[in-house]
């Protein structure tokens, strides 16, 4: 298993995800989205795994203007704007190869083990 956790250090759900894997002695790679954003390929892979852009968006994001902009753009422009404004992504984003989850989802992670 090659687990990647994308999130921020201040996010409680990200901390819970890290703790979940640590308690099971599963090695993870943590990527802080404030220091290093997701690449275009990573974001596309996660988007396809979770079922589209809407599943990636955090309705409680602090930057409501960027969130509204991403939600109301045409589909072709939406992905590029999301790539620029990754602060509106829901956290944590957990990847295991091609499989991915958004948010705290231990039920799904159990099937990965």
KEKE-3310 file (N, C-alpha, C; in steps of 0.2 Angstrom, whole numbers, plus 5000, padded with zeros to 4 digits):
npx = (5004:5003:5000:4994:4992:4983:4982:4980:4990:4983:4970:4958:4952:4961:4972:4965:4965:4978:4982:4974:4980:4993:4990:4988:5000:5003:5012:5013:5012:5013:5006:5007:4995:4997:5010:5014:5005:4993:4997:4993:4990:4988:4977:4967:4967:4962:4950:4943:4942:4934:4922:4920:4921:4913:4912:4925:4925:4924:4911:4911:4922:4935:4937:4925:4922:4931:4926:4913:4915:4922:4912:4902:4907:4909:4911:4923:4931:4931:4940:4953:4952:4950:4962:4970:4965:4967:4963:4950:4947:4940:4946:4953:4962:4964:4974:4976:4985:4976:4964:4954:4949:4939:4938:4936:4936:4936:4929:4930:4944:4947:4944:4955:4966)
npy = (4994:5011:5025:5041:5056:5071:5087:5099:5105:5110:5105:5095:5083:5079:5076:5066:5056:5053:5048:5037:5028:5028:5021:5008:5005:5008:5014:5031:5045:5061:5076:5093:5104:5118:5120:5113:5111:5101:5091:5093:5081:5073:5079:5076:5062:5060:5066:5059:5047:5049:5054:5066:5084:5091:5083:5085:5098:5109:5114:5122:5130:5143:5153:5158:5166:5161:5148:5149:5154:5143:5134:5139:5140:5135:5118:5115:5125:5125:5115:5120:5132:5126:5120:5131:5137:5129:5129:5127:5114:5099:5092:5077:5072:5057:5045:5030:5022:5021:5023:5033:5044:5057:5067:5061:5044:5030:5018:5015:5015:5003:4993:4994:4988)
npz = (5000:4996:5003:5002:5010:5008:5014:5027:5041:5052:5051:5058:5054:5045:5054:5061:5051:5049:5061:5061:5051:5057:5069:5064:5060:5046:5034:5029:5017:5020:5013:5014:5010:5010:5009:4997:4983:4975:4960:4943:4937:4949:4955:4945:4945:4958:4956:4947:4954:4965:4959:4952:4952:4961:4972:4978:4983:4997:5006:5017:5016:5019:5010:5002:4991:4981:4981:4976:4963:4957:4958:4949:4936:4919:4915:4908:4912:4925:4931:4929:4937:4949:4951:4953:4964:4977:4990:4993:4993:5000:5015:5023:5008:5003:4996:4988:4977:4963:4969:4980:4993:5000:5014:5030:5030:5037:5035:5021:5020:5027:5018:5010:5016)
capx = (5000:5006:4995:4996:4987:4984:4978:4984:4992:4978:4964:4956:4950:4968:4975:4962:4967:4985:4981:4971:4985:4998:4988:4988:5007:5003:5016:5009:5016:5009:5008:5004:4993:4999:5017:5015:4999:4993:4999:4987:4988:4986:4970:4963:4966:4957:4943:4940:4941:4928:4916:4919:4924:4908:4914:4931:4924:4922:4906:4913:4929:4935:4937:4919:4922:4934:4922:4907:4918:4923:4905:4898:4910:4908:4915:4929:4935:4931:4946:4958:4951:4951:4969:4973:4962:4966:4961:4943:4947:4939:4952:4959:4961:4968:4975:4980:4986:4970:4958:4955:4943:4939:4936:4937:4932:4939:4926:4933:4951:4948:4944:4962:4971)
capy = (5000:5017:5029:5048:5060:5078:5091:5104:5103:5112:5101:5090:5077:5076:5073:5059:5051:5052:5044:5030:5024:5027:5016:5002:5004:5009:5020:5036:5051:5067:5082:5099:5108:5125:5120:5110:5110:5094:5093:5092:5073:5070:5081:5073:5055:5060:5068:5053:5041:5051:5055:5073:5090:5093:5079:5088:5104:5109:5119:5126:5133:5150:5157:5157:5169:5156:5142:5151:5154:5136:5130:5142:5141:5130:5112:5115:5130:5123:5111:5124:5136:5123:5119:5137:5138:5122:5130:5126:5107:5096:5088:5076:5068:5051:5041:5023:5021:5024:5024:5039:5047:5064:5067:5055:5038:5024:5012:5014:5013:4996:4989:4995:4984)
capz = (5000:4995:5005:5002:5013:5006:5019:5031:5048:5056:5050:5063:5050:5042:5060:5062:5046:5050:5067:5059:5048:5062:5074:5061:5057:5039:5032:5024:5015:5021:5009:5017:5004:5011:5007:4991:4980:4971:4953:4938:4937:4955:4955:4940:4947:4963:4954:4944:4959:4969:4955:4950:4955:4967:4978:4980:4986:5004:5007:5023:5014:5021:5004:4999:4984:4976:4980:4972:4957:4955:4957:4944:4930:4914:4916:4905:4915:4932:4934:4929:4942:4955:4951:4955:4971:4981:4997:4993:4993:5006:5018:5020:5002:5005:4990:4988:4970:4959:4974:4983:4997:5002:5020:5035:5028:5039:5032:5014:5021:5029:5012:5006:5020)
cpx = (5004:5001:4998:4990:4988:4979:4983:4985:4987:4971:4963:4955:4957:4972:4972:4964:4974:4986:4979:4976:4991:4996:4989:4995:5007:5007:5013:5014:5011:5011:5004:5002:4995:5006:5018:5008:4999:4994:4992:4985:4986:4978:4965:4962:4961:4950:4940:4938:4935:4922:4915:4921:4919:4910:4921:4930:4921:4917:4907:4920:4929:4934:4931:4918:4925:4929:4916:4909:4919:4917:4901:4901:4908:4913:4922:4934:4936:4937:4952:4958:4952:4958:4973:4971:4961:4964:4954:4942:4945:4945:4949:4957:4966:4968:4979:4980:4980:4964:4959:4948:4944:4935:4938:4933:4935:4935:4928:4940:4952:4948:4951:4967:4971)
cpy = (5006:5023:5036:5052:5068:5082:5096:5102:5105:5109:5095:5083:5074:5073:5066:5054:5049:5047:5037:5026:5023:5021:5009:5000:5004:5015:5025:5042:5057:5073:5088:5103:5115:5126:5118:5108:5103:5096:5091:5085:5070:5072:5078:5066:5055:5062:5063:5047:5043:5053:5062:5078:5092:5089:5081:5094:5104:5115:5124:5130:5140:5155:5156:5160:5164:5150:5143:5151:5148:5133:5133:5143:5135:5124:5112:5120:5129:5120:5116:5129:5133:5121:5125:5139:5132:5123:5129:5118:5105:5092:5083:5072:5063:5047:5035:5021:5025:5026:5030:5041:5054:5064:5061:5049:5032:5018:5010:5011:5006:4991:4989:4990:4977)
cpz = (5000:4997:5005:5006:5012:5011:5022:5038:5053:5056:5054:5059:5047:5048:5061:5057:5047:5056:5065:5056:5053:5067:5071:5058:5050:5038:5027:5022:5016:5017:5012:5011:5004:5008:4999:4988:4976:4964:4949:4938:4943:4956:4951:4942:4953:4961:4951:4949:4963:4966:4953:4954:4961:4973:4981:4984:4993:5005:5012:5022:5016:5015:5000:4992:4979:4975:4976:4965:4954:4953:4951:4937:4926:4916:4914:4909:4923:4935:4934:4935:4949:4956:4954:4962:4975:4988:4998:4993:5000:5009:5023:5013:5003:4998:4991:4981:4966:4963:4978:4987:4998:5009:5024:5033:5030:5036:5025:5015:5023:5023:5009:5010:5017)
residu = (UNK:UNK:UNK:UNK:UNK:UNK:UNK:UNK:UNK:UNK:UNK:UNK:UNK:UNK:UNK:UNK:UNK:UNK:UNK:UNK:UNK:UNK:UNK:UNK:UNK:UNK:UNK:UNK:UNK:UNK:UNK:UNK:UNK:UNK:UNK:UNK:UNK:UNK:UNK:UNK:UNK:UNK:UNK:UNK:UNK:UNK:UNK:UNK:UNK:UNK:UNK:UNK:UNK:UNK:UNK:UNK:UNK:UNK:UNK:UNK:UNK:UNK:UNK:UNK:UNK:UNK:UNK:UNK:UNK:UNK:UNK:UNK:UNK:UNK:UNK:UNK:UNK:UNK:UNK:UNK:UNK:UNK:UNK:UNK:UNK:UNK:UNK:UNK:UNK:UNK:UNK:UNK:UNK:UNK:UNK:UNK:UNK:UNK:UNK:UNK:UNK:UNK:UNK:UNK:UNK:UNK:UNK:UNK:UNK:UNK:UNK:UNK:UNK)
# end
